[in-house]
Amino acid sequence: MMAATFSLRKMEYRDVDEVMRIENRIYPYPWSAGNFIDSLDSGYLCMVAEVDDAMVGYAVLMPSVDEAHLLTIGIASEHQRKGMGEEVLARMNAMARNSGINRIILEVRPSNTPALSLYRKCGFRQIGLRRGYYPADNGEREDAIVMECTL
């Protein structure tokens, strides 16, 4: 049996529907298709992860001079906890570093313990907190942990 082939390629507009299928399944407050289209229009580093040519995840990185902001990253639920998020993040970091980026920042919900674990494993550390950043249940808001990784 042939081993699965993992790849990361540039996101295209035609990918947005499949990205949205993943996004809507894994996040309680998903991005809209418009958010992904705006990211593509803006020239952000938008990538999709594939295994044997089937999309399993995506990431969007917004570069700004010598730093970048990881806006979103997602792995389809059936492919989570298999090292794919770590691989996508490592490759995004390498692409950023190769283009002159010195650090990446991101926000993450304190309740998203799998993501926090992944980010820490990949060299991110907490540098701040944004109060009431994310929507939450019953009209409440959830804080965001701000993290950075020096490349």
Secondary structure, 3 states (H helix, E strand, C coil): CCCCCEEEEECCHHHHHHHHHHHHHHCCCCCCHHHHHHHHHCCCEEEEEEECCEEEEEEEEEEECCEEEEEEEEECHHHCCCCHHHHHHHHHHHHHHHCCCCEEEEEECCCCHHHHHHHHHCCCEEEEEEEEEEECHHHCEEEEEEEEEEC
